[in-house]
């Protein structure tokens, strides 16, 4: 796991910049609104998201998926793409293309991290970093089921 941590951090830093730009472009009214306007909810999200969202999703979409379908789909690359596709389809419930497309791209990154590291903990950490930043920067509004209040400005 330690060997792959720098790659995860570097990938996250690039993703964080990209997520911030996307948030500014698509939802400028939400840019950093959660930490600024709903600080307690944001702090709660930073604690609970990794435990209640990222960890279970990585158990299902990486660990379970890769082990369950190992004999059916011999190619790790194919499993990575199918895992990302299933991850994206699970985000259809948010009803917008940003959640689905973003989840597909993130799912690919998480899948390849899992393939190389074989660590559910590492990929859950990566997912947590991306997800927490997504909500921090404001793009998380597209991954919300209605808990976030409108920005105050």
Residue pairs with C-beta under 8 A, 6 or more apart in sequence:
1 117
1 119
1 121
1 122
3 117
4 113
4 116
4 117
4 119
4 122
5 122
7 113
8 113
8 122
8 125
8 126
8 129
11 109
11 113
11 126
12 126
12 129
12 130
12 133
15 106
15 109
15 130
15 133
16 129
16 130
16 133
16 137
19 130
19 133
19 134
19 137
19 139
20 31
20 133
20 137
22 98
22 139
23 30
23 31
23 137
23 138
23 139
24 31
24 138
26 98
26 139
26 142
27 138
27 139
27 141
27 142
28 138
29 138
29 151
29 153
30 138
30 139
30 140
30 141
30 151
31 137
31 138
32 136
32 137
32 138
33 138
33 151
33 152
33 153
34 41
34 42
34 45
34 135
34 136
34 138
34 140
34 148
35 42
35 136
37 149
37 151
37 152
37 153
38 148
38 149
41 147
41 148
42 135
42 136
45 132
45 135
46 132
49 128
49 131
49 132
49 135
50 124
50 125
50 127
50 128
50 131
50 132
53 131
54 124
54 127
54 128
54 131
55 124
55 128
57 87
57 90
57 127
58 110
58 114
58 120
58 123
58 124
58 127
59 120
61 83
61 86
61 87
61 90
61 107
61 110
62 83
62 110
62 111
62 114
62 120
62 123
63 114
63 120
65 79
65 82
65 83
65 86
66 76
66 79
66 83
66 111
66 114
66 115
69 79
69 82
70 79
73 79
73 82
76 115
79 111
79 115
80 108
80 111
80 112
80 115
81 108
81 111
83 107
83 111
84 103
84 104
84 105
84 106
84 107
84 108
84 110
84 111
85 104
85 107
86 107
87 103
87 104
87 106
87 107
87 110
88 100
88 101
88 103
88 104
88 107
89 100
90 103
91 99
91 100
91 102
91 103
91 143
92 99
92 100
93 145
94 100
94 142
94 143
94 144
94 145
96 142
98 139
98 142
99 142
99 143
102 134
102 139
102 142
102 143
106 127
106 130
109 126
109 130
110 123
110 126
110 127
113 122
113 123
113 126
114 120
114 122
114 123
117 123
131 140
131 143
134 140
134 143
135 143
140 148
141 148
